Amino acid sequence: MPVASKSARPMGRPPDSSLQGRRRAEILDAATTVFAEHGFAAADVQEIANKTGVGKGTVYRYFPSKEELFLAAVDHGMRNLKQAVDAAAKEAEHPLERIAQGVRDYLTFFDENPEIVELLIHERAHFRDRKQPTYFVHREANLGPWRELFRKLIDAGVVRDQPVEQIIEVISDLVYGTMFTNYFTGRKSNLASQCESILNIFFHGILIQQEDAKHGK
């Protein structure tokens, strides 16, 4: 009687990558909620599993340790931020409106997802030995198109000729600081109004034209 080859038929179904991707995202969404509510140290992986509707072992199959799960949740939040900002900015036809829309959607994202701000705070508290926090890793990785946009605006004579890195640093720090201020103090003004105020100062400054010329700007 011939012996069937071990490779004659597949052993079980191949992994469903789309299902795995959805499950991974569900775990990260649940982890974001639990870590934000309890902090990294006090968060229980079992609660994350319960919220996801899976066993604790399943969570650990995706993320071998609590530390990896937490850092993946922060990374997940930053990827969602990029998607939100990029999607909105692409809809704006004029370059200046693209910048304005990027600012609006950046602040809107954190306003609607305050748990992500909590994760950034906890990451800084519990992972101080990291070379660079997740937020800044993503910021640096995603600034390329914005640098190119400002270079084109300078070449077109729309934006004053100055170092692009200086422009990027100022607006990045401005929205980053505003995000934390909103979170810690509670935003009192309408978000749309706040964004317009930021954009007005950023685009037009605070000096009238005569004073601007007097100071050689």
Residue pairs with C-beta under 8 A, 6 or more apart in sequence:
23 52
23 54
23 58
23 62
24 62
25 76
26 52
26 53
27 48
27 52
27 54
27 59
27 62
27 63
27 69
28 69
28 72
28 73
28 76
29 76
30 48
30 49
30 51
30 52
31 43
31 48
31 69
31 70
31 72
31 73
32 73
32 76
32 77
32 115
32 116
32 119
33 51
33 115
34 43
34 44
34 47
34 48
34 51
35 43
35 70
35 73
35 118
35 119
35 122
36 114
36 115
36 116
36 118
36 119
36 122
37 43
37 115
38 44
38 47
39 122
40 66
40 70
40 122
40 123
40 125
40 126
41 126
43 66
43 70
45 56
45 59
45 60
45 66
45 69
46 56
48 59
48 69
49 55
49 56
49 58
49 59
52 58
52 59
59 69
62 69
63 69
63 72
67 127
70 119
70 122
70 123
70 126
71 123
71 127
71 134
73 119
74 116
74 119
74 120
74 123
74 134
74 135
75 134
75 138
77 113
77 116
77 119
78 134
78 135
78 137
78 138
79 138
80 109
80 113
80 116
81 106
81 109
81 110
81 116
81 138
82 138
82 142
84 105
84 108
84 109
85 102
85 105
85 106
85 109
87 105
88 101
88 102
88 104
88 105
89 98
89 101
89 102
89 105
90 98
91 101
92 98
92 100
92 101
95 149
95 152
95 153
95 158
96 153
96 158
96 203
98 149
99 146
99 149
99 171
99 199
100 195
100 199
102 146
103 171
103 175
103 195
103 198
103 199
103 202
104 192
104 195
106 175
106 179
107 175
107 178
107 179
107 182
107 191
107 194
107 195
108 191
109 116
110 116
110 117
110 179
110 182
110 183
111 182
111 187
111 191
114 183
117 179
117 180
117 183
120 133
120 134
120 135
123 130
123 133
123 134
124 133
127 133
135 176
139 172
143 168
143 172
146 168
147 164
147 165
147 168
150 159
150 164
150 167
150 168
151 164
153 159
154 160
154 161
154 162
154 164
159 167
160 217
170 202
171 202
174 198
174 202
175 198
178 194
178 198
182 194
187 194
189 197
205 212
205 217
207 215
207 217
